Amino acid sequence: MKIPERLRVNVHSPIPIRWQLTEQLKHVIEGGGVTRDQALPSIRELAGFLGINPNTVARVIEDLKRSGYVEARRGKGVFVASRLVTRPSPTLREDFLKDTVIRAAALGMTPDDVAAGVLSVAGVGLAALRGATEVLLVECSVPELDFFQRELEAHLPVRVAKVLVKDLAATVRQGTRAGHWAAAVTSFGHLPEVERRLDGLGIPVLALLVEAHLETLHRLAQLPSGTRVGVVSAEPETAHNLEHSIANAALPNIARVEAGPPDGPALSRLARRVDAIVCSTSAAARVQELVGAAMPVILGDRALNQRAVQMLGAILARQDGARLTADPPLPTLPTGVRPRSRRS
């Protein structure tokens, strides 16, 4: 295996070295350049070959772990993940990128010009750009609205309009923004109500999923066999989503997963039934204070499920007419995405 020979980084590129290396390693893995029974080169080896800081390579490896491309095996190294989640339609992706580079060359643009231009459009502050696509986000609390807004605007060129579930009916009746919403997103628990309120407006409604970070699952996998895990969050739906995400990971050492709120009496009861607790960074200090130093508390900040992002991106691309000549199928999700026709 000669992975390093296939890697190049350009220190003069406007694209951060970390991003360059992450994307190249994803491409090598997707193309079968490394098999699952072979370890990736060590951080020191990659850093030495490329002439870059080992800390940068370490961050790249962590990025690949979180995105499901690689996994660490204790005492053996870093390997391609046993259940590799690759990006959809690699052939179509490659054709699209080649076509983009050729078209850019005709305009006198270098690949770096293209990359810098894309980043300027898709970077921080994208949601504030004039003409950005507006997506309606409906959730039950302000913290949930803020979380999903950050996640969506970090991944897609959208501006998010936030509405609490309790205010949705009044917002729709006012009708001042409904015509600007390209799609509506919410979590599974609120999907029926959001669909009902938006019925007849021709707005696709998508249910979003959140999941535990791979780093959280990795830490849980190091716990002793038979460990019982409690998931704590101020938002019941958040706690249950993370509970199901951890349970679905089917870690062989985890005997049971259950969710609960962070308030004193309920948390104390939960702590008596479990051996470790997963909670968000913001709640960690309070939870540790309530359960005591003897109870392991694992920071488990959640992430938006990438398949949901891909599905929303596909819906928006179709509406903009920015489809490829052969569209890949929408990612399969256990959700109902139900575009509705306008009533006459």
N, C-alpha and C positions, 0 to 999 in steps of 0.2 A: 504494500500500500504506500503510495507516494503522494499523500494529500498535499504536503507543503509545496510541491512542485507545481500544483494547480492553483496556488493562491498568490495573489499580488495585491499590495496596498499602495496607494498613491498618497504620500504625505502632503502633497500640494493640492489635492482635490478638495473642493468645498464640502464633500461628503465626509463626515467623521470616520476615522479609521475603524472605530468599533462597528459602525453600520456596514462599512465595506466588507469587513471580515465576516460578520454575521451572515450577510446575504450570500457571500461566496461559499461558506460552509454549508448553508442550507441547500444551495445548488448542487454541491458535491454529493451531499447525502441523498437528495432527491434523485440524482442521476445514478445512484448505486456505486459511487466512487469509494464507499467504505461499507464493508459488510458488518453485520451485527455481531460477529464473533471476533472482530478486531477492534482494539482500542484506538481512539483518536490519539494523535501525537500529544505529548504532555504540554502543559502551558509553557514551560521553559523551552521546549523544542520549537514550538510555533513562534514564540517571541524571538528566539535567536535567529531562526530562518528568515523571518520577516523584518527583523531589525526594529521591533516596536516594544513598548513597555509591557512586561508580563502582566501588570494589573489590567491593561486593556484586554489582553487575551482572556484573563480570568472573568472579566465582565461579559465577554462574548460567550464564553461557555455557560455562564449563568443565564444569559438571554436564551440560549438554545435549550437549556433545561426547562425554563419557564414556558417556552413555546412548544415543548413536546418533541423536540428533535433528538435529544440525547438524554442519557441517564447515567448517574454515577454508580459504580459498583464498588463497594468498599474493598480496598486493598488491591483492586485490579485496574482501575482507571475509569475513563469516560467512554461510553459506547453509544452507538445509535440506539434510540429507544426501541424497546421490544414491540411496542404498538405505535409505530410511527404515524404521526398525523402530518401528512404533506399538504401543501397548498393545492387548491383545485386546479385541474386541467393544466399540468405543467407544459404540455406541447403548445396549447393556445397562449399561455403566458409568454413562452419564448418567442413565438411568432409575433405576438403583439409588440414585445420589446424590440425585436429586430426591425420591425416595420417602423417603429417610432424613431430608432436611431437613423435609419435610412432617410426618413422624411426630414429629420432634423439636419442631417448632413446637407440636404438639398437647400436648406435655409442658411447654411454656413455655421450651424451650431455643432459644437463638440459634444461627446457624451457627458462631460462634466457640466457643460452649459445646460443640457437637458435635465440632469440630476439636480442642479442648483435651482433651476426653474420650477421643477416639480416640488422641491422642498419649500420654495418660497410660497407656493400656493397651498401646500398641505402642511405647513408648519404651524407653530404656535400662533394663535390669533386668527386662524383660518375662519372661525365662525363669525368674525367681525367684518369679513370682506363683503363688499357690496355685491348683491346678487347670489350670495351663498344659499344653497337649498335649505329650506326650513322644514324641520321635522318636529312634530308634536310629541312631547314626552309627558306621560301621565303616570304619576306615582302617588303613594299615600302619605309621604312625609317630605319635608324639605331636605333632610340628609340624603334620602333616596334619590330625589330629583337632582341634587348636586352631584352625587356619585355617577349616575347614568349620563348626565350631561358631560362631565369630564371624560368619561370613557368614549362616548360617541364622537365628541368633537376632536378627540385625540386620534381617532381612526379614520374619520370620514370628513369630506368637505361639506359639512352641514352647520347650520345654525339651529340650536335647539330652543324651542318654545316650551317652557315648563308650566304645567298646570297640575294642581292637586286633584285627586280623584273627586273630592267633594265639590270642587269648583268647576268640574268639566261641563256639567249640564248648562250652567249659566254662561260659560265661555262659548259654548256652541250656539246658544240662543242669541248671543250678541252678534255672532257671525262676522266679527271684524277681521279675524285672521284665518278663518277656516279655509278660504280659497288659496292661502299661501302654503298650506301644509302638504308636502309631497308624500308623507307617510306619517303614521302614528305608531309609537312604540310604548310598551308598558311591560309589566311582569305578568307571569301566568295567572296569578290570583285575580288580577284586575281585567284580564282580557275580555271576559263576557260583557262587563259593564261598558268598557271603552268601545267595543264593537257596537253595542246597542246605542250608545250616545252618538256615534258617528255614522250610524246606518243611513244610507242614501246620499252621503256626501262624496262618494267616489274616492275615499281615502283608504289605501291599504293599511291594515292593522297587523303589527308584528309583535309577538311576545318574546321578550328577551330572557336569556338565562345568565346567571352568574355562577361562577365556580371557584373552587379553592385554587390558589396558585400552586404550581408544581413544587415549588420550594416547601410549601406547607405540607404537601403530601410526602415529600422526601423526609422531612423531619418526623412526621408521624410514623413513617416506615421504620425508623430507628428505635421506636419504643418497644418494650418487651411484649412477647406474645400474650394475648388475652387482654390487652389494654382496652379499657372502656373510655370513650372520648365524649366530652361535652362541648357543644358549640354555643357560644354566648354572643348575643347581639341585642341591641335595643329595639331593632325592627324584627318582629316575628318572622316575616317572610324571608328576610335576609338570613336569619339563623337556620330556617328550614331549607333554604336553597343550598347553603353551605353543608348542612347535615347530609342532604342527598348527594351532593358532589363528592364528599368524603366517602360516604357509603358506596357509591357507584364505582369508586376507585378499587374497591375490593381488596384492600390491603390485608394480607393473610394474618398479620399480627393484631389487627383491630377486631375486638370481639363485638363491640356495640357502639353506635353513635346516636346521641340524642341532643336536642337543642333546648335552650332555655334563655330567659331574659337576664339582664345583669343586675336586677334589683336584689337587695340583701337577702330576704327570706328565701326567695325562689332560687337564687344562686347558691345559697348554703345547702338547700336540699339537693340541688344538682351535684354539688361538689361531693356529697356523701355517696353518690351513686357512680361516680366516674373516677378515673385515675389520672386524667389530663384534660386540660381545657384549651380550646382554640377560640381566640377572640381577636378583634381588630386592634391595631396599634393604638388607636385613640382610647380604647377601653382597657388596655392592658394593665395600667397602673392601678386603676380602681378594682379590677377583677383580682389582681394579685393581692391587694390589700384585704379584700374580703375573704379570699380562700386560704390565705397564708402561704408561707414560703415553701411548705412541703408539697404543695400541688404544682406540678409543671404547667406553665401557661405558655402556649405556643402562639406567636403572632400569626394570624391568618387573614391578612387583607385579601379581599376577593378580587376577581377580575371578570370582565365581561366575556362571555363565551364567544370565541372567534367565529364560529359558524353563524351565529346570529348577526355579527357584523358583516360577514360575507353576503348573507341573504339580503340584508338591508341595502348594502352597496349594489347588489344586482338589481333590486327593485328600482333604486334611484337611477342607475345607468339606463335601464330600459325606458324610464320616463323621459330621460334626456335624449333618447335616441342614440346614445353612445354605445351601441352594442357591436360586438365583433361579428364577422360574417357567419361564424358558427358559434352560437352562445353555448357555454357549458351549462349543464343543468344546475338548478338552484341546489345549494347544499341541503341535505335531508335533515330536517329538524322535527322534533316531536311537538311542533307548533301548528296552529292554523294561521296561515297568512291569507287573509280573505279580502282581496280587492273588491270593492263594491261598486256597482254601476250606479250612476246618478239616476234618481227618479225623474220621470218626465212630469 
